[in-house]
Amino acid sequence: MNLGYANLIMFRSYSVNSQSLFVDCCCDAIMFAGMRNKKASRSPAGTSAAVEDYLERILELINSKGYARVIDIAAALEISQASVTNMVQRLDAEGLLKYEKYRGLLLTAAGKKLARRIAQRHKLLTEFLRLLGLDDRVIHHDVEGMEHHVSPSTLRAIAALTQQLQHRPSLRAQLQASAV
């Protein structure tokens, strides 16, 4: 896929709000492409947004602390320990983690694979929006809203566009200047 300058200009010409230019078009395309023919509560991977949030936080905790406990997950997600325990038991039953009451938990191979894919998607969307020059607060809010609704084909397009923006600083500067 060639995402050269001419293709980016086409995006710009369809923007309704000249202040947000490229960003509005991209975000709308991302949201609608991911939501087409999908239930709102399911990601393109077939898991719920809640399951993905749990797996993402569990992987972050394991990577940073070496372990994940119910109390740590509850604090990270800002929810009750009882809610976390229920979800952890569900994830254990689905074979995504191993949980022992009053002990920590470990991701299974399938859980690690899915959690890494979720983390990679989050990182890609964050990097893409950062390259557009958006504020970190806006990036965090938008990524949390988009990440569970983006289809694999849209992610591949975003990855290609991100790569183009990384290798073409003049184009990136032009986009950032027009988005201000």
C-alpha positions in Angstrom: 0.0 0.0 0.0 1.4 3.4 -1.0 0.4 6.1 1.3 2.2 9.0 -0.4 1.6 12.7 -0.1 -1.2 12.7 -2.7 -3.3 10.3 -0.7 -2.9 12.4 2.5 -4.1 15.5 0.6 -7.3 13.6 -0.3 -8.0 13.0 3.3 -7.5 16.7 4.0 -9.9 17.8 1.3 -12.7 15.8 2.9 -12.3 17.4 6.3 -15.3 19.3 7.6 -13.5 21.2 10.3 -10.3 22.9 9.1 -8.9 23.0 12.6 -8.8 19.3 13.0 -8.1 18.5 9.4 -6.6 15.1 9.0 -7.3 13.9 12.5 -11.1 14.1 12.2 -11.1 12.1 9.0 -8.7 9.5 10.4 -10.5 9.1 13.7 -13.9 8.8 11.9 -12.5 6.2 9.5 -10.9 4.3 12.4 -14.1 4.2 14.5 -16.5 3.4 11.7 -14.3 0.8 10.0 -13.9 -1.1 13.3 -17.5 -0.9 14.2 -19.0 -2.0 10.9 -20.7 -5.4 11.3 -19.5 -5.8 14.9 -21.3 -5.8 18.2 -20.3 -2.7 20.1 -19.0 -4.6 23.1 -16.7 -6.9 21.1 -13.3 -6.1 19.6 -12.4 -7.3 16.1 -10.5 -10.1 17.9 -13.8 -11.3 19.3 -13.0 -10.5 22.9 -14.9 -7.9 25.0 -13.4 -4.5 25.6 -13.3 -5.4 29.4 -11.4 -8.6 28.8 -8.9 -6.7 26.7 -8.5 -4.0 29.4 -7.8 -6.6 32.0 -5.3 -8.5 29.9 -3.5 -5.3 29.0 -3.2 -4.2 32.7 -2.2 -7.7 33.8 0.6 -7.8 31.2 1.7 -4.3 32.3 1.8 -5.3 35.9 3.7 -8.5 35.2 6.2 -6.6 33.0 6.8 -3.9 35.6 6.5 -5.8 38.9 7.1 -9.4 37.9 3.6 -10.4 39.1 0.0 -9.4 39.1 -2.4 -9.7 42.1 -6.1 -8.9 42.3 -5.4 -5.9 44.5 -2.9 -4.5 41.9 -5.3 -5.0 39.0 -8.2 -3.3 40.9 -6.0 -0.3 41.7 -4.8 -0.1 38.1 -8.3 -0.3 36.6 -9.9 1.7 39.5 -12.6 -0.9 40.2 -13.4 -3.1 43.2 -11.4 -6.2 44.1 -14.6 -8.3 43.9 -15.2 -7.3 40.3 -11.6 -8.1 39.5 -11.9 -11.5 41.2 -15.0 -12.3 39.1 -13.2 -11.4 35.8 -10.0 -13.2 36.8 -12.0 -16.4 37.5 -13.7 -16.0 34.1 -10.3 -15.5 32.4 -9.0 -18.6 34.2 -12.0 -20.6 33.0 -11.3 -19.3 29.4 -7.7 -20.5 29.6 -6.1 -17.0 29.4 -4.6 -17.1 32.9 -3.9 -19.3 35.9 -5.4 -18.0 39.1 -5.1 -19.3 42.7 -7.1 -17.6 45.4 -5.0 -15.4 47.7 -2.0 -15.7 45.4 -0.9 -14.0 42.2 -1.8 -15.0 38.7 0.0 -15.8 35.6 -1.0 -15.5 31.9 -1.1 -18.7 29.9 0.6 -18.8 26.5 -2.7 -17.9 24.9 -3.3 -15.1 27.4 0.2 -13.7 26.8 -0.2 -13.8 23.1 -3.5 -11.9 23.2 -2.3 -9.4 25.8 0.8 -8.7 23.7 -1.4 -8.1 20.6 -3.6 -5.8 22.6 -0.5 -3.9 24.0 1.0 -3.7 20.5 -2.3 -2.2 19.1 -2.4 0.3 21.9 1.2 1.3 21.3 0.6 1.7 17.5 -2.4 3.9 18.0 -0.6 6.0 20.6 2.4 6.5 18.3 0.2 7.4 15.4 -1.7 10.1 17.3 1.6 11.4 18.8 3.0 11.8 15.3 0.0 13.9 14.5 1.1 16.3 17.3 -1.8 15.7 19.6 -1.6 16.4 23.4 -0.9 13.4 25.6 -4.2 13.8 27.4 -6.1 13.7 24.1 -4.1 10.8 22.9 -4.8 8.7 26.0 -8.6 9.5 25.8 -8.8 8.8 22.1 -6.7 5.6 22.2 -8.9 4.2 25.0 -12.0 5.0 22.9 -10.7 3.5 19.6 -8.5 0.6 20.5 -11.3 -2.0 21.0 -13.1 -1.1 17.7 -10.3 -1.1 15.1 -10.3 -3.9 12.6 -7.0 -5.6 11.6 -7.2 -4.0 8.1 -7.5 -0.6 9.6 -4.6 -1.3 11.9 -2.5 -2.3 9.0 -3.3 1.0 7.2 -2.5 3.0 10.4 0.8 1.1 10.7 1.7 1.9 7.1 0.8 5.6 7.6 2.7 5.7 10.9 5.8 4.4 9.1 5.4 7.0 6.4 5.1 9.8 9.0 8.2 8.5 10.9 10.3 8.6 7.8 8.9 11.9 6.4 9.5 14.6 8.9 8.5 17.4 6.5 5.1 15.7 6.0 4.7 15.2 9.7 5.5 18.9 10.4 3.1 20.0 7.8 0.3 17.9 9.3 1.1 19.0 12.8 1.1 22.7 11.8 -2.3 22.4 10.0 -3.9 20.6 13.0 -3.1 23.4 15.4 
